[in-house]
Amino acid sequence: MDLTLVQPMGGMQELAHAKSGPQGEFNFDNPNIGTQPILVQAEYRGVRFNAAVPPGNSNATVQLDIYDPSKDPKTIDVTSHFVIFQPNGATLKVAEEYQVENKSQPPHAYFRTDGTFDFALPEQGQLDRVDAAGPAGMPLQQVPIDKKKNRYSIAFAFRPGDNSVRYSYDVPYASNAATLKLPTIYPGGRLLLVAPPSMQVSADGFSPAPPEQGMNLYLRQDVPAGTLVSVNVSGTAPANAVAATDQGQPGRDAQGGGAESGGAEVQAVPGRLDAMKWPLLGGFVVVFGVFAYLLSRKTVVAVNGGEVATEVAPAAKAKKPKAPPPVEAAPLTAAQKAPSHGPATLSAVDAAIGTSLDALKESLFRLELRHQAGTITEEEYARERARAEKVLRDLVRG
């Protein structure tokens, strides 16, 4: 089987090619291994499968699982949907994310070339970008399929486990106010609205909850498919966000029908959003997705070239034709050792973090919201992200 080493942060740039052996083994030798997020990619029956090579280790062992594809939409289930609002002058930036489960038995990857996940933007919404992430948590930018009238789809292979889709767009925000009709396509999931405290949000069937991580929250359960959720928002960006925007150029600037929302079962949001933090982090920045995967698997990253073995679920056994065995890697080695860096800390949480992963997660949550909303300069974001990466790697090492 043909395999490719790709760099997701460089526009999926291909770095090297290899062929698997009779037992599925393969080997790559490239100087980028261990210095940045890297993917090993293979294609089977028209579906591309990826496995993340953990950063921070120039001699890693990974396993790439391959599944038979299924075209049955019942293979996946959308469990939650949340929407983040952030004013940016005359524009309102909106980010939406869906949590998608694949619990197919036997396990199959859900894939269709004409699209596996549909979504729609409110009126006057201008799509910025779309990303999707598999169970490993590494988001990959997707090419949207234009279905006309502000409806889109992506052809992403949803592997067994927890997946996510997130996209961002801009809508006009004249006089610091807007009314959005948010289309819902998938049934049964909970819908969570997130906004800074400087904004006012009202929507039928939603209940406010105490602020979490400096953001106001509104929750509605079991929103039916085909519903247009009417949301009224007003207000300005927080003072600290405006100050950050004034210091430099803003971040990335961008280029349905149903019944109105009605009564629905409402419950208060839990006191903590731990279940939502990691999807946010994984969705908005690639490197944090990789480290979240390492943490969730409790993998120890060894110093000075030790190996990292990722734990993955076994691949599905194919029927006709038989699927290849899991593609298991021989060690991936770098041609030269990654440069050594001095100690670094995340300045915003120096006093609070210590060795606390919870404190770091809270700080990263705020950082990624600011970056997605375009209220922090790219230079500031890159600097803080690099510092956080070092802190998080140290925490993973234990």
C-alpha positions in Angstrom: 0.0 0.0 0.0 1.2 3.5 -0.8 1.7 5.8 2.1 2.5 9.5 2.3 4.0 11.7 5.0 2.2 15.0 5.1 2.4 18.3 7.0 -1.1 19.4 8.0 0.0 22.9 9.1 1.6 23.5 5.7 -1.5 23.0 3.6 -1.2 19.2 3.6 2.2 19.4 1.9 3.6 16.0 1.0 7.0 15.4 2.6 7.9 11.8 1.7 6.4 8.6 0.2 6.8 4.9 1.1 5.2 1.5 0.5 4.1 -0.9 3.2 5.7 -4.3 3.5 3.9 -7.7 3.4 2.9 -7.3 7.1 1.8 -3.7 6.7 5.1 -2.2 8.1 6.6 1.0 6.7 9.3 3.5 7.5 9.9 7.2 6.9 13.1 9.1 7.4 12.5 12.8 7.3 14.0 15.8 9.2 10.5 17.2 10.0 9.6 14.2 12.1 9.4 15.1 15.8 9.6 18.9 15.2 6.0 19.6 14.2 2.6 17.9 13.7 2.9 15.3 11.0 0.5 12.8 9.5 0.9 9.4 7.8 -1.7 9.0 5.1 -2.9 6.1 3.1 -5.8 5.6 0.6 -8.0 2.5 0.6 -11.0 2.0 -1.7 -11.2 5.8 -2.4 -11.0 6.8 1.3 -8.0 8.5 2.8 -7.0 7.4 6.3 -4.6 9.4 8.6 -2.6 8.7 11.7 -0.8 11.4 13.7 2.9 11.2 14.3 3.4 12.6 17.8 5.6 15.8 17.9 8.5 16.0 20.3 9.9 12.6 19.4 12.2 12.0 16.4 11.8 8.2 16.6 8.1 7.4 16.9 6.1 4.2 16.2 2.5 4.7 15.0 -0.3 2.5 13.8 -2.6 3.4 10.9 -6.0 1.7 11.1 -8.0 1.2 7.9 -11.7 0.5 7.7 -14.1 -0.6 5.0 -16.2 2.3 3.9 -20.0 2.6 4.3 -22.4 4.9 2.5 -25.1 4.5 5.1 -25.8 7.9 6.8 -27.1 6.0 9.9 -23.4 5.1 10.6 -23.0 8.5 12.3 -25.0 10.3 15.0 -24.7 14.1 15.8 -24.8 14.5 19.6 -24.1 18.2 20.1 -23.8 21.5 18.4 -22.4 24.7 19.7 -22.2 28.2 18.3 -19.7 30.9 19.4 -20.3 34.6 18.8 -17.6 37.3 18.7 -18.2 40.9 17.5 -15.4 42.4 15.3 -16.4 45.9 14.3 -19.1 45.9 11.6 -18.8 42.1 11.3 -20.0 39.3 13.7 -17.7 36.3 13.6 -19.4 33.0 14.2 -17.9 29.6 14.8 -20.0 26.4 14.9 -18.9 22.9 15.9 -20.7 19.6 15.8 -19.7 16.5 17.8 -20.2 13.4 15.6 -20.2 9.8 16.8 -19.6 6.7 14.8 -20.5 3.6 16.8 -21.0 1.2 13.8 -20.7 -2.5 14.5 -18.8 -4.0 12.9 -16.7 -0.8 12.6 -16.9 1.0 9.3 -15.8 4.5 8.1 -18.7 6.6 6.8 -17.8 8.1 3.4 -19.5 9.4 0.3 -17.8 11.4 -2.4 -20.9 13.7 -2.7 -20.6 14.6 0.9 -20.9 13.0 4.4 -21.8 16.0 6.5 -24.2 18.8 5.4 -24.5 22.2 7.0 -26.1 25.6 6.2 -25.2 29.2 7.0 -27.7 31.9 8.1 -28.7 34.5 5.6 -25.8 36.7 4.5 -23.3 34.4 6.1 -19.9 34.3 4.3 -18.1 31.0 4.9 -14.5 31.4 6.1 -13.2 27.8 6.5 -14.2 24.3 7.5 -12.2 21.7 9.5 -13.0 18.2 10.5 -11.3 15.9 13.0 -11.3 12.2 13.6 -10.9 10.3 16.9 -7.2 11.3 17.1 -8.4 15.0 17.5 -6.3 16.4 14.7 -8.4 18.9 12.6 -7.8 18.9 8.9 -9.1 21.7 6.7 -11.8 20.6 4.3 -12.8 21.8 0.8 -16.5 22.6 1.0 -18.9 21.3 -1.6 -21.2 24.2 -2.6 -24.9 23.0 -2.5 -26.2 26.5 -3.4 -28.3 28.8 -1.2 -25.7 28.9 1.6 -25.8 25.1 2.0 -22.6 23.1 2.0 -21.2 19.6 2.5 -17.8 18.0 3.1 -16.6 14.6 2.0 -14.9 13.6 5.2 -14.4 10.0 6.3 -15.9 9.6 9.8 -14.0 6.8 11.4 -15.3 4.7 14.4 -15.2 6.8 17.5 -15.7 10.5 18.3 -15.3 12.9 15.4 -16.0 16.7 15.0 -16.8 19.2 12.3 -16.3 23.0 12.8 -16.6 25.9 10.5 -16.5 29.7 10.8 -18.2 32.5 9.0 -18.9 36.2 9.1 -22.3 38.0 9.1 -23.0 41.8 8.9 -23.2 43.4 12.3 -24.5 46.9 11.7 -25.2 49.0 14.8 -23.7 46.2 16.9 -26.8 44.0 16.6 -28.0 41.1 14.4 -30.7 38.5 14.2 -29.6 35.1 13.0 -31.7 32.2 11.8 -29.5 29.2 12.5 -30.6 26.2 10.4 -30.4 22.8 12.1 -30.1 19.7 9.8 -29.4 16.9 12.3 -32.0 15.9 14.9 -31.8 15.3 18.6 -28.5 17.0 19.6 -28.2 19.7 22.2 -27.4 23.3 21.1 -25.1 25.5 23.1 -24.7 29.2 22.5 -21.5 30.9 23.7 -20.9 34.7 23.8 -18.6 37.1 25.7 -20.3 38.9 28.6 -20.3 42.2 26.7 -23.0 40.7 24.4 -26.7 40.2 25.0 -28.2 37.0 23.6 -31.8 35.9 23.4 -33.3 32.9 21.7 -36.6 30.9 22.1 -36.3 27.8 24.1 -32.8 28.6 25.6 -31.9 29.0 29.2 -29.0 31.1 30.4 -26.5 29.5 32.8 -23.7 30.9 35.0 -20.7 32.1 33.0 -18.0 29.6 32.3 -14.4 30.6 31.5 -15.5 34.2 31.1 -18.1 33.4 28.5 -21.9 33.4 28.8 -23.8 30.2 28.0 -27.3 29.3 26.7 -28.5 25.7 26.3 -31.4 24.0 24.5 -31.8 20.3 24.4 -33.1 18.1 21.5 -33.5 20.6 18.7 -35.5 19.0 15.9 -34.0 18.7 12.5 -35.3 21.3 10.0 -35.6 24.0 12.7 -34.6 27.6 12.1 -33.3 28.7 15.5 -33.8 32.5 15.8 -31.1 34.2 17.9 -30.9 37.9 18.6 -27.4 39.2 19.5 -26.2 42.6 20.3 -23.2 44.3 22.0 -19.6 44.9 21.4 -16.4 42.9 21.8 -14.9 42.7 25.3 -12.5 45.6 26.1 -9.5 43.3 26.2 -10.4 41.8 22.8 -10.7 45.3 21.3 -7.3 46.3 22.7 -5.7 43.1 21.3 -7.2 43.8 17.8 -6.0 47.4 17.9 -2.4 46.3 18.5 -2.1 44.7 15.0 -4.0 43.2 12.1 -6.9 41.1 13.0 -6.8 37.3 12.4 -8.3 35.7 9.3 -11.0 37.8 7.7 -13.4 36.0 5.5 -14.3 36.3 2.1 -32.5 26.5 4.2 -36.3 26.2 5.5 -38.1 24.9 8.6 -40.3 25.8 11.5 -39.4 28.5 13.9 -37.9 27.4 17.2 -40.5 26.7 19.8 -40.8 25.2 23.2 -38.2 22.6 24.1 -36.9 20.9 27.2 -34.3 23.1 28.8 -31.8 22.3 31.5 -29.0 24.3 33.2 -25.5 23.9 31.8 -23.2 22.0 34.2 -20.8 24.0 36.3 -17.8 23.0 34.1 -17.4 22.6 30.4 -14.7 20.0 30.5 -16.4 17.9 27.9 -16.5 20.9 25.5 -13.0 22.4 26.1 -11.0 19.8 24.3 -13.2 19.8 21.2 -12.7 23.5 21.1 -9.0 23.3 21.4 -8.6 20.4 19.0 -10.8 22.3 16.5 -9.1 25.6 16.5 -5.4 24.6 16.4 -3.8 21.5 15.2 -1.0 21.1 17.7 -3.3 21.1 20.7 -5.3 18.4 19.1 -2.3 16.2 18.9 -1.4 16.8 22.5 -4.9 16.2 23.7 -4.8 12.9 21.9 -1.6 12.0 23.7 -3.1 13.0 27.1 -6.3 11.0 26.5 -4.2 7.9 25.7 -1.9 8.6 28.6 1.1 8.1 26.3 4.5 9.1 27.7 6.6 11.1 25.4 10.2 10.1 26.1 13.0 12.6 26.0 15.9 12.4 23.5 14.5 10.2 20.9 12.5 7.7 22.9 9.6 5.9 21.1 6.0 6.8 21.3 3.4 4.0 20.5 -0.1 5.2 19.9 -3.0 3.1 21.1 -5.7 2.6 18.5 -8.8 0.5 18.0 -8.4 -2.5 15.7 -9.5 -2.0 12.1 -12.7 -3.6 10.8 -12.4 -6.9 9.0 -13.5 -6.5 5.4 -15.9 -8.8 3.6 -15.5 -8.7 -0.2 -12.8 -7.7 -0.9 -10.9 -8.3 2.3 -9.5 -5.2 3.9 -5.8 -5.0 4.4 -4.4 -5.5 8.0 -3.7 -2.4 10.1 -0.7 -0.6 8.7 1.8 -0.8 11.5 4.8 1.4 11.4 8.4 0.7 11.9 10.0 3.5 13.8 9.8 6.9 12.0 13.1 8.6 12.4 14.3 12.1 11.7 17.5 12.7 9.7 18.6 15.1 12.4 17.6 15.6 16.0 15.1 18.3 16.7 16.7 21.5 18.0 16.6 21.9 21.8 14.7 24.7 23.3 15.1 26.4 26.6 12.3 26.3 29.2 9.2 28.3 28.3 6.0 29.1 30.2 2.6 30.4 29.3 2.9 33.9 30.7 -0.8 34.5 31.2 -1.1 31.6 33.7 2.4 31.5 35.2 1.1 32.0 38.7 -1.8 29.6 38.4 -0.6 26.8 36.3 2.3 25.1 38.0 1.8 21.5 36.9 -1.9 21.8 36.7 -3.4 20.5 33.4 -6.8 22.0 34.3 -5.4 25.5 34.6 -3.6 25.1 31.3 -6.8 23.9 29.6 -8.7 26.9 30.8 -6.0 29.3 29.5 -5.9 27.6 26.2 -9.7 27.7 25.9 -9.6 31.5 26.2 -6.6 31.8 23.8 -8.3 29.7 21.1 -11.6 31.6 21.4 -9.7 34.8 20.8 -7.8 33.4 17.8 -10.9 32.0 16.2 -12.7 35.3 16.7 -9.8 37.3 15.2 -9.2 39.4 18.3 -5.6 38.5 18.8 -2.8 39.2 16.3 -1.2 36.2 14.5 2.2 37.2 16.0 0.8 37.1 19.6 -1.1 33.9 18.9 1.9 32.1 17.5 4.0 33.2 20.5 1.5 32.1 23.1 0.8 28.9 21.2 4.5 28.0 21.1 4.8 28.6 24.8 1.7 26.6 25.6 3.0 23.8 23.4 6.2 23.6 25.5 4.2 23.6 28.8 1.8 21.0 27.6 4.6 18.7 26.3 6.2 18.9 29.8 2.9 18.0 31.4 2.5 15.0 29.1 6.0 13.9 30.0 4.9 14.0 33.7 
